[in-house]
Amino acid sequence: MKPSDETLAAIADLPAALCAVVAAELAAGNVVAEVLHGHPVPPAGVGIRLVRPLSVPLPSAAAGVRPWGFSAWDGSCGYSDEPKHNFVLGPAEAPADQPSMAEIRDAANRPSRAAVAAASDSLLDRFKRSLEIDYEKWREGTGYDLDAIRDASVADRASIESLLRQRGVRGWRDVEALWVLDSPRARDAMRSAIASGDHEVALAVVRYAPEVLDEETRTAIIVRGLEGVTFFGGLLQALNQAEAHHPAPVIEALLRGVLRRDGDVAASFAAMLMFLHGRAETAFDMDQRPFFLTFNTADPTARAAAFRALCGKIGVDAGRYLDLG
């Protein structure tokens, strides 16, 4: 069955190496099941799911392709490019047989080992266990056990706070826990963590506890984040905060970034600027994706042309920024 025009256009948007993979699979009789939008494909990428598992040896033209699997997501596997922006995947793994109602009732009435252990643990012990972040928790964005903080006694809350301050604020999970504690020392720890230079930590303070910051500091953190984050290293957090708080310096940082940042980041910045200026329905309007992808280039001339087009759409003087670039 011949792919639709929309599917063929999506395949053509793949990097040449992955396009060669799809072509080889189609020639062997495989069929495109769908074009993927959303996880695991970032807005600036393309995902193709095939009906059957990938079976053709990698074509010689597929240099730069790496095997990739999602055993913790839907069981599918296939290939991605090195930045993990584009994917060609086989079908999702069939779900395991569902338990019978009798098995479900038995499981519900039988206390689990975790429940028995939790019953004998103090809330402090529960919280300490939650500090162990494995790959699954990292991938799913699972934080610490905040209910353990909320239900803890005064003494245990003090111990949790002391533990967090001794460990140091290492990431957004620590900021979130300090925010739930909401004590003077916890607020001081969040303020001090901003000076660490870690964009993730600083943006987490803006997200969870903007009340501990003055307006100037909040704006400066977002600007620094936009200037320093990478596609898989805090970009989403920075854009979320820019969407919520975008005085003139934040808009300026987005405009500068559209000209100067790497192509995948610049494309996301352009999408956010269109949204903030009322020219897009969402922060990454898929209907305007072809325009946003014109920024995903290292060619200065092409980037400048895309920037002029963007400024024309949002009513900004492009010459002012191009002269500075």
Helices and strands as residue ranges (DSSP letters): H 5-13, H 16-27, E 32-36, E 47-50, E 65-69, E 77-81, E 87-89, H 101-109, H 113-120, H 123-130, H 135-140, H 146-151, H 154-167, H 172-181, H 184-193, G 194-196, H 199-208, G 210-212, H 215-228, H 235-244, H 248-260, H 263-276, G 286-288, H 289-292, G 293-295, H 300-314, H 318-324
